[in-house]
Amino acid sequence: MKGLLIRNLSKTYFDPYAGAHVTAVRDVSLSVNEGEFVSLVGPSGCGKTTILNMIAGFVPASGGDIVLDGRQISGPGPDRGVVFQSFALFPWKTVLENVAFGPKMRGAGKTERERIAREYLALAGLGNAADRYPNELSGGMQQRVGVARALANEPDILLMDEPFASVDAQTRMTLQEELTRIWQARRPTVIFITHDVNEAIFLAERVIVLSKGRLLAEVDVPLPRPRVWDTLIEDAAFKTLSARVLHLVRSG
């Protein structure tokens, strides 16, 4: 199948402080279709980031399978783009050079990689910032550079680990709207990790609720697009979904 398939995924590690093995993820199975935007939500310690790190190939699974576009995942690879909470930009490189770095590593020539970088910077609304350095940008702009850099690699799936958690509330809402716009324009496959129920619903086509390392529930989000906070925040369907997911998170 095209997309991501997870079957009976588990992760156990040894905690030296407790002197015992701890199970972070228990028998999780789910699928993400090509071009789908899925949010994983749950309290701290529920296994969200552990699952993302196993999909990214950063940590090995203790059991189960992770299959992306028919290929078994066994380690990191360019088919998976990752956007972290920290901006993780190269401070000595311009914005253009940061975004062009992935295509450069893939062997693209100077003209081609600059074309790709400018295309994704324009998509992220940063066309005028190409020659600036990261320390000249706001936190929100830096995170948009991070998204553009990940997309410039043209990964099969984009993995986002609470990427907007470190910015202020107003900037966060703007970034959420920008991300939904970018997703609609290109339809990348996205898994987005968050503990914010409203953010999870605003962004996704489907919300996966996790609790204590287990998949607790899957909730479809049939809200129309484009989505903007000015209209959605008072929408009855949005409020109903938010209350439902929040109840699941709190009851888990």
N, C-alpha and C positions, 0 to 999 in steps of 0.2 A: 504494500500500500504506500501511497505518497503521504508523507506526514510522519508523525511520531507515534510509536506504539510502545507502551510500558506494560510489562507482564510480571506480576508477583514480585515487585521490586522491594528489597529490604536492605537495611544498612545497620550493622552492629559494630560497635567499637568498644575498646577497653578504656574505662575511666580510671586513671591512676589514683585520683583523689577518693573515689568511692571504693576502689579496689575490686571492681566488678565490671562485667560487660553490660553495656547499655544499648538498647535497641532504639535507634532514632527514627527508622522508617520500617513499617510492618506491612508486607504483602500488598503493596499499592499497585493497582492496575488501572490504566487510563489510556485514551488515545486522543491525539490532537490532529485534526485534519489539515491538509495543506491549505495555507491561507487563512487559518482560523486564529483568532485572538482569544487566548485563555488566561484567566487570572487564577492564581493559587493564593488562597487567603486562609488565615488562621492565626492564633496567638503565637507569641515567641516560644520556640522550642517544639513546635508541632511537626517539624520536618520539612518545611517549605524550601529553605535554602539547601538543605542536604539533598533533596531531590534534584534541585537545579544543578548542584555541583556534580551529581552523578550523571545527569544528562550532558553537561559540559565536558565530562570526562576528567574532571579535576580530582575526584575521589572514586575509587572502585566500589561497585555494589557488592554487598555480601551475598546477595541472591537475586534471582530474577533476570529479566532481559530488558534492554533498551534498544529499540530498533528505529533508525531514522531513514526514511525513504528506502526501506528494505535492507539497510546495512546495520549490522550489529555495532554498537558503540563500545569501544574498548579503551578510549583515551581521548585527549583533546584533539580537535581538528578544525580546519577552516570552514567546514560545513555548519558550524555553530558559532554565532556571534554572541558575545556576552557584554552586557552593560551593567556596571556595578553602581553602588551608591556613591562611592568615591569617583571623581571624574576621571582619574587615571590617564590624563593627557600628558604628552611629552612637553615639558615647559620650554625646552630649547627649540622646539619646532613651531612654525606658524600653524594657524588653524588649517590652512590648505595642506601643509605637509603632514599634519596629524591624520587627516582623513585619507590622504593619498598613501599612507604607510602600508595599509593592507594590500592594495593593488600592487604596490612596489614589491612586496614580499612574494606576491604571486607571479612576478616577472613582467608586469606591465611596463612598457616604455614610459619615458617622462611625459610625453604629450598625452598618451592614453590615460595614465593615472591621474594627471591633472584634470583631464576632461571628466573622469569619473568623480573625482573629489568635488569639483565645482557643481556637478549635477546634484550630488547629494547635499551639498551645502545650500544650494538654492532650494531644494526640497524642504530643508529644515529652517528656511527663512534666514540663512546666514551668508548669503551671497556677498554681502558688503564687508564681511569680517574675515575674508580669506587670508589677508596679509597680516592680521593681528596675531598676538601671542596669547596663550591661555590666561596669563595674569592680567591681561587688559580687558578680560570679559567678566561679566557677572556670572554667578553660580548657575543660573538658569541657562545662559548662553553656553557655558562650558558643557553642561549636560546635553544640550542639543548637539554640540560638536561630537560628544561621545556616541550619541545615537547615529549621527551621520557617518561616523567612522565605522561603526559596526555594520551598517547597511551597505557601505561602500565595498565591503568584502563579499557582498551578495551571498550571504549564508543561506542554508536551507531552513534554518530556524534561528530566531532571535530570542535570547534568554536574558531577561531583565530582572535584576535582583534589587528591589526597592530603590530604583534609580532616582526617585524624586524626594526621598526621605530627608535629605539634608538642606532643602531649600525652604523658604518661607511659604506660608499657606497660599498667598495670592500667586506667587510664581509657580507653585505646584499645580494649581488649577490651570494656569496658562499652559504649562508643559503637558498636562493631561490632554488638553484640547489640541495642542500641536501634534502629539503622538497619534491621536485618533485621526487627524487629518492626513498625516504621513501614511498611516496604516491603510486608510481608504485609497490613497493614491497608488500604493504599490502592493498592497495585500501580502506582506511577508507573514510567515507563520510565527506567532509570538507566544511565549510563555512569560507571564508577568507575575512576579512575587510581590506581595504586599500584605500588611496587617490591617490596612485601611479598607473597610467594607465598601464605603462609597466610591473610593478609587477603583476597586476591583470591578464594581458593577458599571461604572461610567465607561471604562475602557473596553470591557470584554464582550465577547459573544457568549461566553460560558464561564461560570465561576465554579472552581473546585474548592470545597471546604475541607480542610485537614484538621485533625485533632489527635494529639498524642501519637503521631507517626502514622496514622491511618487515614484513608480517604473516607470522609464522613458523608459527603453529599455532593452532587453535581446540580447546579442551578443554571438553566438557560436564561439568557438576557435578551429578550425580543424587542428591546427599545430601538426606535428608528434612528438612523444616522442621516446627516451629521449630528453629533452631540455637542452641545455647549451648556455650560453650567447655568447661564442666565435663565434658560428655559427649563432645564432638566431638574434643577434643585427643588422646584415646586410641583413637579410632575407626579401624579398619583401613582402611576405604575412604578416609577423609580422608588418612591417612598415604600411601596409595598415590598418590592424586591429587597430593598435595603433592610427593612425590618425582618424579613424572612432569613436573609443571610446572617444578620447580626444574631438572631435567635439561635441559629445553628452553631455559630462560633461560640456563643456563650454557654450553650447547653452541652457542647462537646467535651 
